[in-house]
Amino acid sequence: MNYFAKNDRQFHLNLIGNREIGHSTIIRVLSIILLSILIITAGFFCLLVFEQGKNPVHLLFESVSAFCTVGLSLADTSDTSEYLNPDRHS
C-alpha cells in the first residue's frame, strides 16, 4: 500500500499490477457487491415462500438469472403460482 498526504489528510492506494485503486473505490465496489447479494437473497426467499414445493436450486437459479437479466429459465413461467403470474386466473 502506498500512502500520500493531500490537504492534511492521509489517503492510501492499493496497487494491483501497475494500477492504483483508491480506498473509496474499493468501498464503493464492495457495497455494490453486498447490495447485489442482498437483493438476490431477498428475491430467492420470496420465491421460496410463494413457490413452495419447487426445487430450491432452481429457484435460486431463477432469482440470479432475473437479477442479471440473462433471460434464462429452467421452467415454463406459466407453471408459476398465482402470486407471481397475475394474468393467470384460477
C-alpha positions as a printed Julia matrix, in Angstrom:
90×3 Matrix{Float64}:
   0.0     0.0     0.0
   1.18    3.47   -0.78
   0.32    6.44    1.39
   0.27   10.06    0.38
  -0.95   13.27    2.01
  -3.44   15.63    0.42
  -4.97   18.59    2.24
  -3.62   17.36    5.59
  -5.44   14.05    5.15
  -3.81   10.74    4.5
  -5.12    8.52    1.73
  -3.87    5.08    0.81
  -3.86    3.4    -2.55
  -3.88   -0.28   -3.33
  -1.57   -1.35   -6.08
  -2.72   -4.04   -8.46
  -0.09   -4.58  -11.07
   0.92   -1.09  -12.08
  -2.55    0.4   -11.37
  -3.57    2.3    -8.26
  -7.06    1.91   -6.78
  -8.22    4.31   -4.1
  -9.83    3.25   -0.85
 -13.13    4.95   -1.72
 -13.34    2.98   -4.97
 -12.84   -0.29   -3.12
 -15.52    0.62   -0.57
 -17.93    1.55   -3.38
 -17.33   -1.75   -5.21
 -17.77   -3.82   -2.05
 -21.01   -2.02   -1.18
 -22.39   -2.68   -4.69
 -21.48   -6.37   -4.37
 -23.11   -6.6    -0.92
 -26.27   -4.84   -2.1
 -26.48   -7.19   -5.11
 -26.16  -10.24   -2.89
 -28.87   -8.89   -0.58
 -31.27   -8.27   -3.48
 -30.7   -11.75   -4.91
 -31.17  -13.3    -1.46
 -34.41  -11.36   -0.87
 -35.75  -12.47   -4.24
 -34.75  -16.05   -3.53
 -36.56  -16.07   -0.18
 -39.66  -14.55   -1.78
 -39.63  -17.34   -4.34
 -39.2   -19.9    -1.55
 -42.3   -18.53    0.19
 -44.54  -18.22   -2.87
 -43.35  -21.26   -4.81
 -43.38  -23.96   -2.14
 -42.72  -27.44   -3.37
 -40.28  -26.35   -6.07
 -36.6   -27.26   -6.1
 -34.71  -24.51   -4.17
 -31.73  -24.77   -6.52
 -34.0   -23.97   -9.46
 -35.49  -21.03   -7.56
 -32.02  -19.7    -6.8
 -31.13  -20.02  -10.48
 -34.3   -18.1   -11.41
 -33.56  -15.26   -8.99
 -29.92  -14.89  -10.1
 -30.95  -15.08  -13.74
 -33.61  -12.41  -13.23
 -31.22  -10.11  -11.35
 -28.55  -10.42  -14.02
 -31.16  -10.01  -16.8
 -29.84  -13.12  -18.53
 -33.24  -14.32  -19.7
 -32.61  -17.97  -18.93
 -35.17  -20.08  -17.11
 -35.38  -23.68  -16.02
 -39.18  -23.9   -16.13
 -42.14  -22.6   -18.05
 -43.39  -19.36  -16.46
 -46.98  -20.48  -16.86
 -46.12  -23.03  -14.18
 -45.67  -20.3   -11.55
 -48.2   -19.67   -8.82
 -50.97  -17.08   -9.0
 -48.93  -14.7    -6.83
 -46.21  -14.41   -9.46
 -48.41  -14.62  -12.55
 -51.31  -12.12  -12.17
 -52.63  -12.8   -15.71
 -53.44  -16.38  -14.78
 -56.98  -16.89  -13.48
 -57.56  -19.76  -11.08
